[in-house]
């Protein structure tokens, strides 16, 4: 169904194709041993021009658990990029060795340039403050498994909504499901960009409100999606210091929330969720990280076309 395709942003796959991926991820979660040799003889290239732990490890673990192998770099100074090589030339060269590439890049649109320069599948693992589609797959799989679906949910998104590419991707992906509404919690300086507000929320007539107080809306939320204020996106250190501790979720605030409200976070966190919250059964962020590996396993299998051949369901 998805063989040979690239994933650059959440809307690249239809709702039906996403459901196919999630169903495959469910099967992997239920019987991981059945998929141990699915990608035997296949090679994944991880091209990370920007620091990453979770996303890179998640992709590498996913490929290794499928029986494949991994090559790549985790920072550009260790590659020919340091010599001035273009993205197009890098990906063409990598395509001589690998079957699929995963790219994280600080410049928006870089993975798209890579995908246009090769016939092998390219997955965007985050481009600047733009998109992060596999984190969105992770978020959606978590919501689907823990909430039973995507309809009739009120979702609070808190923190850095301006630079948070996970936020932009998630809002875009959830915009196609019925009766979803958003509460966007941020200081004025970190409100969502106009293109998200106008082109996704307003255009699709999705109910939303923008506020600055987390406590005010906690009692009405089904999901709270926390984000960190990203130091690396700020040009001014003073602005970062002034805003970084604006929202901290602790147990006192959790007492205001529904008993079944789910707390998500794309990680890494700094101090926006107090460690004491980790013991609350509503805290799903580490479970969310594990789901990320499984959905990336499903994605790799699907893009490489081994989701039917080479597996015994």
KOLMIGU-28430 format. One line per 2 residues: number of its first residue (from 1); their letters; for each residue x, y, z of N, C-alpha, C, O. Coordinates in steps of 0.05 Angstrom, whole numbers, plus 5000, padded with zeros to 4 digits. Layout:
NUM> a> X,Y,Z,X,Y,Z,X,Y,Z,X,Y,Z | ...
end
This chain:
1> xx> 5016,4976,5000,5000,5000,5000,5017,5025,5000,5011,5044,4986 | 5039,5025,5016,5055,5049,5018,5084,5045,5007,5101,5063,5010
3> xx> 5088,5023,4995,5115,5016,4985,5127,5038,4967,5114,5047,4948 | 5152,5046,4973,5166,5066,4957,5159,5095,4962,5171,5113,4951
5> xx> 5139,5100,4980,5131,5127,4986,5150,5140,5006,5165,5127,5020 | 5149,5167,5007,5163,5182,5027,5143,5194,5046,5119,5197,5039
7> xx> 5152,5200,5071,5134,5213,5090,5148,5239,5099,5168,5239,5113 | 5137,5261,5089,5148,5288,5095,5132,5304,5114,5142,5321,5128
9> xx> 5105,5300,5113,5088,5314,5132,5063,5296,5136,5057,5279,5120 | 5049,5301,5158,5027,5283,5167,5006,5277,5146,4995,5255,5145
11> xx> 5000,5297,5129,4978,5293,5110,4987,5278,5085,4971,5275,5066 | 5012,5269,5084,5020,5253,5061,5005,5226,5059,5002,5215,5037
13> xx> 4996,5216,5082,4981,5192,5083,4952,5198,5089,4946,5215,5105 | 4934,5183,5076,4905,5187,5081,4898,5174,5108,4914,5160,5120
15> xx> 4874,5180,5118,4865,5169,5143,4864,5139,5141,4870,5125,5161 | 4857,5128,5118,4856,5099,5114,4884,5087,5115,4888,5066,5126
17> xx> 4904,5101,5103,4931,5091,5104,4943,5092,5132,4958,5075,5140 | 4936,5113,5147,4944,5115,5175,4932,5091,5191,4946,5079,5207
19> xx> 4907,5085,5186,4895,5063,5201,4908,5037,5194,4912,5020,5211 | 4917,5034,5169,4932,5010,5161,4958,5008,5177,4965,4987,5187
21> xx> 4972,5031,5179,4997,5031,5195,4992,5024,5224,5007,5009,5236 | 4971,5036,5235,4966,5031,5264,4958,5002,5269,4964,4991,5290
23> xx> 4943,4990,5250,4935,4962,5253,4960,4944,5252,4962,4925,5267 | 4979,4951,5234,5004,4936,5233,5020,4940,5259,5031,4920,5269
25> xx> 5021,4964,5269,5035,4969,5294,5022,4953,5317,5036,4942,5334 | 4995,4951,5317,4982,4935,5337,4991,4906,5336,4996,4893,5356
27> xx> 4994,4895,5312,5002,4867,5308,5031,4863,5318,5038,4843,5329 | 5048,4883,5313,5076,4882,5322,5077,4883,5353,5092,4868,5365
29> xx> 5061,4900,5365,5060,4902,5394,5051,4875,5406,5062,4866,5426 | 5031,4863,5394,5020,4838,5404,5039,4814,5401,5040,4796,5418
31> xx> 5053,4814,5378,5071,4790,5372,5097,4799,5359,5101,4794,5336 | 5114,4813,5374,5139,4824,5362,5157,4802,5351,5172,4808,5332
33> xx> 5156,4778,5362,5174,4757,5352,5168,4749,5323,5185,4739,5309 | 5143,4753,5314,5136,4746,5287,5149,4764,5266,5149,4758,5242
35> xx> 5160,4787,5274,5170,4807,5256,5200,4810,5257,5211,4829,5245 | 5213,4792,5271,5242,4795,5276,5259,4794,5251,5282,4804,5251
37> xx> 5250,4782,5230,5266,4779,5206,5253,4793,5182,5261,4789,5159 | 5233,4810,5187,5219,4824,5165,5236,4840,5147,5232,4842,5123
39> xx> 5257,4853,5159,5274,4871,5143,5303,4860,5140,5322,4875,5136 | 5306,4834,5142,5332,4821,5138,5343,4828,5111,5329,4826,5091
41> xx> 5368,4838,5110,5380,4845,5084,5374,4874,5076,5384,4883,5055 | 5359,4889,5092,5352,4917,5086,5370,4935,5103,5378,4928,5125
43> xx> 5375,4959,5092,5392,4978,5105,5379,5006,5107,5369,5016,5087 | 5378,5016,5131,5367,5043,5137,5389,5063,5142,5407,5058,5157
45> xx> 5388,5086,5128,5407,5107,5133,5395,5129,5150,5373,5139,5143 | 5407,5136,5172,5398,5157,5190,5415,5182,5186,5439,5181,5193
47> xx> 5404,5203,5175,5419,5227,5169,5409,5250,5187,5390,5263,5181 | 5423,5253,5209,5414,5272,5230,5433,5296,5230,5455,5295,5241
49> xx> 5424,5318,5218,5439,5343,5217,5434,5360,5242,5444,5382,5244 | 5419,5349,5261,5411,5364,5285,5410,5343,5308,5403,5320,5303
51> xx> 5417,5351,5333,5418,5332,5355,5391,5317,5359,5370,5329,5356 | 5392,5292,5365,5368,5276,5371,5377,5252,5387,5397,5240,5382
53> xx> 5361,5244,5406,5365,5219,5421,5342,5201,5415,5345,5179,5403 | 5318,5209,5424,5294,5191,5421,5288,5184,5393,5284,5160,5387
55> xx> 5286,5203,5375,5278,5197,5348,5298,5179,5334,5291,5160,5321 | 5324,5186,5336,5345,5170,5323,5346,5142,5335,5346,5122,5320
57> xx> 5346,5140,5362,5347,5114,5374,5322,5097,5367,5324,5073,5363 | 5299,5111,5366,5274,5097,5360,5275,5085,5333,5267,5062,5329
59> xx> 5284,5100,5313,5287,5090,5286,5307,5067,5284,5302,5047,5271 | 5330,5071,5297,5351,5051,5296,5341,5025,5310,5345,5003,5300
61> xx> 5329,5028,5333,5318,5005,5347,5297,4991,5331,5296,4966,5330 | 5280,5006,5318,5259,4995,5301,5270,4978,5279,5262,4955,5275
63> xx> 5290,4988,5265,5302,4973,5243,5317,4948,5253,5315,4927,5241 | 5332,4951,5275,5347,4928,5285,5328,4907,5295,5333,4883,5292
65> xx> 5305,4914,5307,5286,4894,5317,5272,4880,5294,5260,4859,5298 | 5272,4892,5270,5261,4880,5246,5281,4863,5231,5275,4851,5210
67> xx> 5306,4862,5242,5326,4845,5229,5343,4860,5208,5360,4847,5195 | 5338,4886,5205,5354,4902,5186,5379,4914,5198,5385,4908,5222
69> xx> 5393,4930,5183,5417,4943,5193,5415,4973,5189,5398,4983,5174 | 5433,4988,5203,5432,5017,5203,5459,5029,5198,5479,5020,5209
71> xx> 5460,5049,5180,5484,5066,5177,5476,5095,5180,5452,5101,5179 | 5495,5113,5183,5487,5141,5184,5506,5158,5201,5527,5149,5210
73> xx> 5497,5183,5206,5512,5201,5223,5492,5216,5241,5468,5219,5234 | 5502,5225,5264,5485,5238,5283,5491,5268,5286,5479,5282,5302
75> xx> 5511,5277,5271,5516,5306,5269,5532,5312,5244,5550,5297,5238 | 5526,5334,5231,5536,5339,5204,5567,5342,5203,5578,5337,5182
77> xx> 5580,5350,5224,5609,5353,5223,5623,5327,5219,5647,5326,5212 | 5609,5304,5223,5622,5278,5219,5616,5267,5191,5623,5244,5185
79> xx> 5605,5284,5174,5598,5275,5147,5610,5294,5126,5623,5314,5134 | 5606,5288,5101,5616,5306,5079,5601,5332,5078,5609,5350,5062
81> xx> 5580,5335,5093,5566,5361,5095,5586,5382,5104,5585,5405,5096 | 5604,5374,5122,5625,5393,5132,5643,5403,5110,5656,5423,5112
83> xx> 5643,5388,5087,5659,5396,5064,5643,5413,5044,5653,5421,5023 | 5618,5416,5051,5601,5433,5033,5583,5417,5014,5571,5428,4996
85> xx> 5580,5391,5018,5563,5375,5001,5534,5382,5004,5524,5387,5026 | 5520,5383,4981,5491,5391,4981,5474,5367,4991,5483,5344,4991
87> xx> 5450,5373,5000,5431,5353,5008,5425,5334,4985,5424,5309,4989 | 5421,5345,4962,5415,5328,4938,5438,5308,4933,5432,5285,4927
89> xx> 5462,5317,4934,5485,5299,4929,5488,5279,4951,5494,5255,4946 | 5483,5287,4976,5485,5269,4998,5465,5246,4995,5472,5223,4998
91> xx> 5440,5253,4989,5420,5232,4988,5424,5214,4964,5418,5190,4966 | 5434,5225,4942,5439,5208,4918,5461,5188,4924,5460,5165,4916
93> xx> 5481,5197,4940,5503,5179,4947,5493,5158,4966,5499,5134,4963 | 5478,5166,4986,5467,5147,5006,5450,5127,4993,5450,5103,5002
95> xx> 5435,5135,4972,5417,5116,4958,5432,5094,4944,5421,5073,4937 | 5458,5098,4940,5475,5077,4928,5479,5054,4948,5486,5031,4940
97> xx> 5476,5060,4974,5482,5040,4994,5457,5030,5010,5456,5007,5017 | 5438,5048,5015,5416,5042,5032,5390,5038,5017,5387,5046,4994
99> xx> 5370,5027,5031,5344,5022,5019,5324,5044,5027,5303,5047,5014 | 5331,5060,5047,5312,5080,5058,5328,5099,5075,5348,5091,5087
101> xx> 5319,5124,5076,5334,5144,5093,5314,5159,5111,5291,5164,5104 | 5324,5165,5135,5310,5182,5154,5327,5207,5158,5351,5205,5164
103> xx> 5315,5231,5155,5330,5256,5157,5318,5275,5177,5294,5281,5177 | 5336,5286,5194,5328,5309,5211,5347,5332,5203,5371,5328,5199
105> xx> 5334,5355,5200,5350,5378,5190,5339,5404,5202,5315,5407,5205 | 5357,5423,5208,5347,5449,5220,5333,5466,5200,5318,5484,5208
107> xx> 5336,5461,5174,5323,5478,5154,5297,5466,5144,5296,5443,5137 | 5276,5482,5145,5250,5473,5136,5251,5466,5106,5262,5482,5090
109> xx> 5240,5443,5100,5239,5435,5071,5262,5418,5062,5262,5408,5040 | 5283,5415,5079,5306,5399,5071,5299,5370,5064,5309,5360,5044
111> xx> 5283,5356,5081,5276,5329,5073,5261,5327,5047,5263,5307,5032 | 5245,5348,5041,5231,5348,5015,5250,5350,4992,5247,5336,4972
113> xx> 5271,5366,4995,5292,5367,4974,5305,5340,4971,5310,5331,4948 | 5310,5326,4993,5322,5300,4992,5304,5280,4977,5313,5265,4960
115> xx> 5278,5281,4984,5259,5262,4972,5257,5266,4942,5252,5248,4927 | 5259,5292,4934,5257,5298,4905,5282,5290,4889,5282,5290,4865
117> xx> 5303,5283,4904,5329,5277,4891,5335,5248,4890,5356,5240,4880 | 5316,5231,4899,5321,5202,4899,5295,5187,4896,5273,5198,4901
119> xx> 5297,5162,4888,5274,5145,4886,5269,5128,4911,5248,5115,4913 | 5288,5128,4929,5284,5112,4954,5266,5127,4973,5266,5152,4973
121> xx> 5252,5114,4991,5236,5127,5011,5253,5145,5030,5274,5137,5039 | 5243,5169,5035,5255,5188,5053,5235,5195,5074,5212,5202,5068
123> xx> 5243,5194,5100,5224,5201,5122,5235,5226,5135,5258,5227,5143 | 5218,5245,5139,5225,5270,5153,5224,5265,5183,5202,5259,5194
125> xx> 5247,5267,5196,5248,5263,5225,5249,5289,5240,5258,5291,5263 | 5239,5311,5227,5238,5337,5238,5254,5357,5221,5278,5353,5217
127> xx> 5241,5378,5212,5255,5398,5196,5249,5426,5208,5227,5437,5204 | 5269,5437,5222,5266,5463,5235,5242,5464,5253,5237,5445,5269
129> xx> 5227,5485,5252,5203,5487,5268,5178,5480,5253,5156,5488,5260 | 5182,5464,5232,5161,5459,5212,5144,5434,5218,5122,5437,5229
131> xx> 5154,5410,5212,5139,5386,5215,5155,5364,5229,5180,5364,5228 | 5141,5345,5241,5154,5322,5253,5134,5299,5251,5122,5291,5271
133> xx> 5130,5288,5227,5108,5269,5222,5110,5243,5237,5089,5232,5244 | 5134,5232,5242,5134,5207,5257,5129,5210,5287,5120,5192,5300
135> xx> 5134,5234,5297,5125,5239,5325,5095,5241,5325,5082,5232,5344 | 5083,5251,5303,5054,5252,5301,5042,5224,5300,5022,5218,5312
137> xx> 5055,5206,5285,5046,5178,5284,5047,5166,5312,5029,5152,5320 | 5068,5173,5327,5071,5163,5354,5048,5174,5372,5036,5158,5387
139> xx> 5043,5200,5369,5021,5212,5385,4994,5199,5378,4978,5194,5396 | 4989,5195,5352,4963,5184,5344,4960,5156,5353,4938,5148,5362
141> xx> 4981,5140,5350,4979,5112,5359,4973,5111,5390,4958,5094,5399 | 4987,5128,5405,4982,5129,5434,4953,5136,5440,4941,5123,5457
143> xx> 4943,5157,5427,4915,5165,5432,4896,5143,5424,4877,5137,5438 | 4901,5130,5401,4884,5109,5391,4883,5086,5410,4861,5075,5415
145> xx> 4906,5077,5420,4907,5054,5438,4896,5060,5466,4883,5043,5479 | 4901,5084,5475,4894,5091,5503,4866,5104,5505,4853,5102,5526
147> xx> 4856,5116,5484,4830,5129,5484,4810,5115,5466,4786,5121,5466 | 4819,5096,5450,4801,5080,5433,4794,5093,5407,4779,5082,5391
149> xx> 4805,5117,5401,4800,5130,5375,4806,5160,5377,4818,5169,5397 | 4798,5175,5357,4805,5203,5355,4781,5222,5357,4785,5247,5359
151> xx> 4757,5211,5356,4734,5229,5356,4727,5238,5384,4733,5226,5404 | 4713,5261,5385,4701,5272,5410,4721,5277,5432,4717,5270,5455
153> xx> 4743,5289,5424,4764,5295,5444,4770,5325,5446,4770,5339,5425 | 4774,5335,5470,4783,5362,5474,4812,5360,5483,4819,5349,5503
155> xx> 4829,5372,5466,4858,5369,5470,4871,5396,5477,4869,5415,5462 | 4884,5397,5500,4899,5420,5508,4928,5417,5499,4940,5396,5504
157> xx> 4939,5437,5486,4967,5437,5479,4981,5460,5492,4972,5483,5488 | 5002,5455,5507,5013,5475,5525,5043,5479,5521,5058,5460,5519
159> xx> 5051,5505,5521,5080,5511,5520,5088,5526,5495,5076,5547,5489 | 5107,5515,5482,5119,5529,5458,5103,5520,5433,5109,5500,5420
161> xx> 5082,5536,5427,5066,5529,5403,5076,5543,5378,5066,5537,5356 | 5094,5562,5381,5105,5576,5358,5126,5560,5343,5124,5556,5319
163> xx> 5145,5549,5358,5167,5534,5346,5163,5504,5347,5178,5489,5335 | 5143,5495,5362,5140,5466,5366,5129,5451,5342,5105,5451,5337
165> xx> 5147,5439,5327,5139,5425,5302,5121,5401,5309,5104,5394,5292 | 5124,5389,5332,5106,5367,5339,5078,5377,5342,5059,5363,5336
167> xx> 5075,5401,5352,5048,5413,5356,5035,5419,5329,5012,5412,5325 | 5050,5431,5310,5040,5437,5284,5031,5411,5270,5009,5411,5258
169> xx> 5047,5391,5271,5041,5365,5258,5016,5352,5270,4999,5342,5256 | 5014,5353,5297,4992,5340,5310,4965,5353,5304,4946,5340,5299
171> xx> 4965,5380,5305,4941,5395,5299,4932,5389,5270,4908,5384,5265 | 4951,5388,5252,4945,5383,5224,4933,5355,5221,4913,5351,5207
173> xx> 4945,5335,5234,4936,5307,5231,4908,5303,5243,4892,5289,5232 | 4903,5315,5267,4878,5311,5280,4855,5327,5267,4832,5323,5274
175> xx> 4862,5346,5250,4842,5363,5237,4822,5348,5220,4801,5358,5214 | 4829,5323,5213,4810,5308,5195,4791,5290,5210,4775,5276,5198
177> xx> 4793,5290,5237,4775,5273,5252,4752,5289,5264,4754,5313,5268 | 4730,5275,5269,4705,5288,5277,4704,5297,5306,4714,5283,5324
179> xx> 4693,5321,5310,4688,5331,5337,4713,5333,5354,4712,5326,5378 | 4734,5341,5342,4759,5347,5357,4761,5377,5362,4756,5392,5343
181> xx> 4768,5385,5386,4772,5414,5391,4798,5417,5406,4808,5399,5419 | 4809,5442,5405,4835,5448,5416,4833,5471,5435,4819,5491,5431
183> xx> 4849,5469,5457,4854,5492,5475,4884,5497,5473,4900,5480,5481 | 4892,5520,5463,4920,5526,5458,4930,5544,5480,4922,5567,5482
185> xx> 4948,5533,5497,4956,5546,5521,4985,5556,5518,5003,5539,5517 | 4989,5582,5517,5016,5592,5513,5017,5622,5519,4996,5635,5519
187> xx> 5041,5632,5525,5044,5662,5527,5041,5674,5499,5044,5660,5479 | 5036,5700,5498,5032,5714,5473,5055,5709,5454,5051,5706,5430
189> xx> 5080,5709,5465,5104,5706,5448,5106,5679,5435,5121,5676,5415 | 5092,5659,5445,5096,5631,5435,5070,5620,5424,5066,5595,5424
191> xx> 5051,5637,5415,5026,5628,5403,5031,5614,5377,5052,5618,5364 | 5012,5597,5369,5016,5582,5343,5019,5602,5320,5007,5624,5320
193> xx> 5034,5594,5299,5037,5611,5276,5010,5615,5261,4992,5599,5263 | 5009,5637,5247,4985,5643,5232,4977,5621,5212,4953,5616,5208
195> xx> 4996,5608,5200,4990,5588,5180,4975,5564,5192,4958,5552,5179 | 4981,5558,5217,4967,5536,5231,4939,5546,5238,4919,5531,5235
197> xx> 4938,5570,5249,4912,5581,5258,4893,5584,5234,4870,5575,5235 | 4902,5597,5213,4884,5603,5191,4880,5580,5171,4858,5575,5163
199> xx> 4902,5567,5164,4900,5547,5143,4891,5519,5153,4882,5503,5137 | 4893,5515,5179,4884,5489,5189,4859,5492,5206,4838,5480,5200
201> xx> 4861,5508,5227,4839,5509,5246,4815,5525,5235,4793,5515,5235 | 4820,5549,5227,4798,5566,5217,4787,5555,5191,4762,5553,5188
203> xx> 4804,5547,5172,4795,5537,5146,4778,5512,5149,4759,5509,5134 | 4785,5495,5168,4770,5470,5172,4748,5472,5193,4735,5452,5200
205> xx> 4744,5497,5203,4722,5502,5222,4725,5485,5247,4705,5474,5257 | 4750,5482,5256,4755,5466,5281,4753,5484,5305,4767,5505,5305
207> xx> 4737,5477,5325,4734,5494,5349,4761,5496,5363,4774,5476,5368 | 4769,5521,5371,4794,5524,5386,4792,5550,5401,4778,5569,5394
209> xx> 4807,5551,5423,4811,5577,5437,4840,5579,5446,4853,5559,5451 | 4849,5604,5448,4877,5609,5456,4876,5623,5483,4864,5644,5486
211> xx> 4890,5612,5503,4890,5623,5530,4918,5622,5541,4936,5609,5530 | 4922,5635,5564,4948,5635,5577,4949,5619,5603,4970,5613,5613
213> xx> 4925,5612,5614,4924,5598,5639,4918,5568,5636,4898,5560,5625 | 4937,5551,5645,4932,5522,5644,4911,5513,5663,4893,5498,5656
215> xx> 4912,5523,5688,4894,5515,5709,4864,5519,5701,4847,5504,5709 | 4860,5540,5687,4833,5548,5679,4818,5526,5663,4794,5523,5666
217> xx> 4833,5511,5647,4820,5492,5629,4826,5463,5636,4813,5445,5623 | 4843,5457,5654,4850,5429,5661,4825,5412,5666,4825,5389,5657
219> xx> 4805,5422,5680,4782,5404,5686,4766,5395,5662,4752,5375,5664 | 4769,5408,5639,4753,5401,5616,4768,5385,5595,4756,5378,5574
221> xx> 4794,5380,5599,4810,5367,5578,4809,5337,5579,4808,5325,5601 | 4810,5324,5555,4813,5295,5553,4842,5288,5550,4851,5267,5559
223> xx> 4857,5306,5538,4886,5302,5533,4900,5328,5539,4891,5349,5530 | 4923,5327,5553,4940,5350,5556,4967,5343,5543,4981,5325,5552
225> xx> 4974,5358,5522,4999,5354,5508,5019,5376,5516,5016,5398,5507 | 5038,5368,5533,5058,5387,5542,5082,5389,5523,5089,5369,5511
227> xx> 5093,5413,5521,5118,5416,5505,5138,5432,5521,5130,5448,5538 | 5163,5429,5515,5184,5445,5528,5188,5471,5512,5183,5472,5487
229> xx> 5196,5492,5525,5205,5516,5511,5233,5511,5501,5251,5506,5517 | 5236,5512,5475,5261,5503,5462,5282,5524,5460,5280,5543,5445
231> xx> 5302,5522,5477,5324,5541,5478,5337,5545,5450,5344,5568,5443 | 5340,5523,5435,5354,5525,5409,5339,5540,5388,5350,5547,5367
233> xx> 5313,5546,5393,5298,5562,5373,5298,5592,5379,5288,5608,5363 | 5310,5600,5402,5310,5628,5409,5335,5642,5400,5357,5631,5401
235> xx> 5332,5667,5390,5354,5683,5383,5364,5699,5407,5387,5708,5408 | 5346,5703,5426,5352,5720,5449,5351,5703,5475,5329,5693,5482
237> xx> 5373,5700,5489,5374,5684,5513,5356,5695,5535,5345,5680,5551 | 5353,5721,5536,5336,5733,5557,5307,5725,5553,5293,5720,5573
239> xx> 5298,5724,5528,5271,5715,5523,5266,5686,5532,5246,5680,5543 | 5286,5669,5526,5284,5641,5534,5281,5639,5564,5264,5625,5575
241> xx> 5299,5653,5579,5299,5651,5608,5273,5661,5620,5263,5650,5639 | 5262,5682,5607,5237,5694,5617,5213,5675,5613,5194,5676,5629
243> xx> 5214,5658,5592,5191,5642,5585,5193,5613,5593,5173,5599,5593 | 5217,5603,5599,5222,5574,5601,5206,5561,5624,5199,5537,5622
245> xx> 5201,5576,5645,5186,5564,5668,5158,5573,5671,5146,5573,5692 | 5147,5582,5648,5120,5593,5649,5099,5572,5656,5079,5578,5670
247> xx> 5102,5548,5647,5083,5526,5652,5097,5502,5664,5115,5490,5651 | 5090,5495,5688,5100,5471,5701,5077,5454,5711,5062,5463,5728
249> xx> 5074,5430,5701,5053,5412,5709,5062,5396,5733,5081,5381,5732 | 5048,5400,5756,5055,5385,5780,5030,5371,5791,5008,5373,5779
251> xx> 5032,5357,5813,5010,5341,5823,4987,5359,5833,4964,5351,5832 | 4994,5383,5842,4973,5402,5851,4954,5409,5827,4930,5410,5830
253> xx> 4966,5413,5804,4950,5419,5780,4936,5394,5770,4913,5395,5760 | 4949,5371,5773,4937,5346,5763,4911,5340,5779,4893,5327,5768
255> xx> 4908,5350,5803,4884,5345,5819,4860,5360,5807,4837,5353,5813 | 4865,5379,5790,4844,5394,5777,4833,5379,5752,4811,5385,5743
257> xx> 4848,5360,5743,4842,5347,5717,4823,5323,5721,4820,5312,5743 | 4811,5314,5699,4794,5290,5699,4810,5266,5707,4835,5265,5704
259> xx> 4796,5246,5718,4810,5221,5726,4822,5206,5703,4840,5190,5706 | 4811,5210,5679,4821,5196,5655,4835,5214,5635,4840,5207,5612
261> xx> 4842,5239,5644,4857,5256,5626,4885,5244,5621,4897,5233,5639 | 4894,5245,5596,4919,5233,5589,4940,5255,5585,4935,5275,5571
263> xx> 4963,5252,5597,4985,5272,5593,5006,5261,5574,5017,5239,5578 | 5010,5275,5552,5030,5268,5532,5052,5289,5531,5048,5312,5539
265> xx> 5075,5280,5521,5098,5299,5517,5116,5286,5497,5122,5262,5499 | 5125,5300,5476,5142,5288,5456,5171,5282,5466,5185,5267,5454
267> xx> 5178,5294,5489,5204,5290,5501,5226,5301,5482,5222,5301,5458 | 5249,5311,5492,5256,5310,5521,5242,5332,5536,5235,5353,5525
269> xx> 5238,5327,5562,5227,5348,5579,5251,5361,5594,5272,5350,5596 | 5246,5385,5603,5266,5399,5620,5255,5399,5648,5262,5383,5665
271> xx> 5237,5418,5653,5224,5418,5680,5194,5426,5677,5181,5433,5697 | 5183,5423,5653,5155,5431,5649,5135,5410,5660,5112,5416,5663
273> xx> 5145,5386,5666,5129,5366,5680,5146,5357,5704,5168,5347,5701 | 5135,5362,5728,5150,5354,5752,5153,5324,5754,5135,5309,5745
275> xx> 5175,5314,5764,5181,5286,5766,5159,5271,5781,5154,5247,5776 | 5146,5284,5800,5125,5271,5816,5102,5262,5799,5087,5243,5807
277> xx> 5097,5275,5776,5075,5267,5759,5080,5240,5745,5061,5227,5737 | 5105,5232,5743,5112,5207,5729,5097,5183,5741,5091,5164,5727
279> xx> 5091,5184,5767,5078,5161,5780,5048,5161,5776,5034,5142,5783 | 5037,5182,5765,5008,5184,5761,5001,5166,5736,5014,5169,5716
281> xx> 4981,5149,5738,4974,5132,5716,4965,5147,5691,4964,5136,5669 | 4959,5173,5694,4951,5189,5671,4975,5199,5655,4972,5209,5633
283> xx> 4999,5196,5666,5024,5204,5653,5032,5183,5633,5040,5161,5640 | 5030,5189,5607,5034,5169,5586,5059,5174,5569,5064,5159,5550
285> xx> 5076,5193,5576,5097,5201,5558,5119,5181,5554,5130,5179,5532 | 5125,5164,5574,5145,5143,5569,5133,5120,5554,5146,5107,5538
287> xx> 5108,5114,5559,5093,5094,5544,5091,5104,5515,5094,5088,5496 | 5086,5129,5511,5085,5142,5485,5111,5138,5470,5111,5132,5446
289> xx> 5134,5141,5483,5160,5137,5470,5163,5108,5460,5174,5103,5439 | 5153,5089,5475,5155,5061,5467,5136,5056,5443,5144,5041,5424
291> xx> 5112,5067,5443,5095,5065,5420,5108,5076,5395,5104,5066,5373 | 5125,5096,5399,5139,5108,5377,5157,5088,5362,5158,5089,5337
293> xx> 5170,5071,5376,5186,5050,5363,5169,5031,5347,5176,5024,5325 | 5146,5023,5359,5129,5004,5345,5117,5016,5319,5115,5003,5299
295> xx> 5109,5041,5320,5096,5053,5296,5118,5058,5275,5112,5058,5251 | 5143,5063,5284,5164,5066,5264,5172,5039,5252,5180,5038,5228
297> xx> 5169,5018,5267,5173,4991,5255,5152,4986,5233,5158,4976,5212 | 5127,4994,5239,5106,4990,5219,5111,5008,5195,5106,4999,5172
299> xx> 5120,5032,5199,5126,5051,5177,5149,5040,5160,5146,5039,5135 | 5170,5031,5172,5193,5020,5157,5184,4996,5140,5191,4995,5116
301> xx> 5170,4978,5152,5160,4955,5137,5143,4963,5113,5145,4952,5092 | 5125,4982,5118,5107,4990,5097,5121,5004,5074,5115,4998,5051
303> xx> 5139,5023,5080,5153,5037,5059,5172,5019,5043,5177,5024,5020 | 5183,4999,5057,5201,4980,5043,5185,4957,5029,5197,4940,5016
305> xx> 5159,4956,5034,5143,4936,5020,5146,4908,5031,5141,4889,5017 | 5154,4906,5057,5156,4879,5069,5134,4874,5089,5135,4855,5104
307> xx> 5113,4890,5088,5091,4887,5107,5074,4863,5100,5058,4854,5117 | 5077,4853,5076,5062,4828,5069,5082,4806,5064,5079,4784,5075
309> xx> 5101,4811,5046,5121,4790,5041,5141,4789,5065,5148,4810,5077 | 5150,4766,5071,5171,4763,5091,5160,4763,5119,5176,4762,5138
311> xx> 5134,4765,5123,5123,4764,5150,5102,4741,5151,5090,4734,5131 | 5099,4730,5175,5079,4710,5179,5060,4719,5201,5067,4716,5225
313> x> 5039,4731,5194,5021,4741,5214,5006,4718,5227,4989,4723,5245
end
